[in-house]
């Protein structure tokens, strides 16, 4: 699993929660890090992208990831889902998670996305 975010405290917290639930987690802080990790680890099942990520915009990154690696499921954590829900979530098969969320809600959503098979 790949956690993407340019806020180390938040991405570290999300990664820590997911590790406690038994997931193997790698972290990237930007698009270049995502590119490097997806090339080095072709078996990544899910990318969790924090909306506060910057270059490129988190949704552009999510769209690129879905296009370049359709086998990777994408979950975007966002403050304002209504701004992007139909545009990104439905049309591009990208799951959305509303902030704030609890550790249990994060783990449940990750499990749901992995089980549902949003990718491809």
ABEGO torsion letter per residue (X at the ends): XBBBBABAAAAAAAAAAAAAAGBBBBBBABAAAAAAAAAABAABABBBBBAABBOBBAAAAAAAAAAABAABBBBBBBABAAAAAAAAAAAAGBBBBBOBBBAAAAAAAAAAAAAAGABX
